[in-house]
Amino acid sequence: MPGEAVKVTGARYRTGGDTIARLSDRVRSASRPSSYGGGVATAPAITLREYQVGQRVFHAQFGEGTVAEVVARHNDQEIAVEFARHGKKRLLASLAPLDVVN
């Protein structure tokens, strides 16, 4: 078949032996109906820990600290933690690996 007759619609990139689809391909596949329930496939709900001012927390890199401020951000929390050695850090609860210290 001549190259002029071929239409490329979903380019894929190859890195280290793995094929990675473009973001638009992943978005389209995420909105396709699920074959199990007949509805649209959705990601499982993630339950986040809720932090309160004054709570003692531990972070693997920054050590132990105290929650100084908590602000709600789109189904998440922005947490300001005062660490003894590293000062005040602003972290997102969904991304920060924090453990509550009792």
C-alpha positions, -999 to +999 in steps of 0.1 A: +000+000+000+015+034-009+024+057+020+000+085+008-030+062+013-021+055+050-037+078+076-021+078+110-047+087+137-033+076+170+005+080+171+023+060+198+057+066+212+082+039+221+104+043+251+126+016+266+106-012+249+073+000+263+047+016+241+031+047+257-001+060+242-006+097+237-027+115+264-056+119+240-057+081+234-059+075+272-086+101+277-107+085+249-103+050+264-112+063+299-145+076+287-156+044+269-184+024+285-173-004+308-180-039+295-190-051+330-216-026+341-227-010+309-219+024+322-188+046+320-158+032+337-147+054+366-117+054+388-122+041+424-128+067+450-097+075+471-103+082+507-079+109+520-069+114+556-082+147+570-057+167+590-064+192+618-043+222+631-021+211+660-017+175+648+018+160+650+028+144+617+059+126+603+073+130+568+101+107+556+122+136+542+114+165+566+109+145+598+084+153+625+063+185+625+031+201+636+002+210+613+000+248+614-028+254+588-053+234+568-071+248+536-097+228+516-086+225+479-109+207+454-115+174+473-081+177+489-063+196+517-034+220+515-015+216+547+011+239+561+034+219+584+060+235+607+090+211+607+118+215+633+147+213+609+132+224+576+108+252+586+073+256+572+063+235+542+030+236+523+019+201+511-012+185+495-027+157+515-032+136+484+005+138+476+023+141+509+035+109+526+025+120+561+019+097+591+000+110+621+022+108+653+002+099+685 
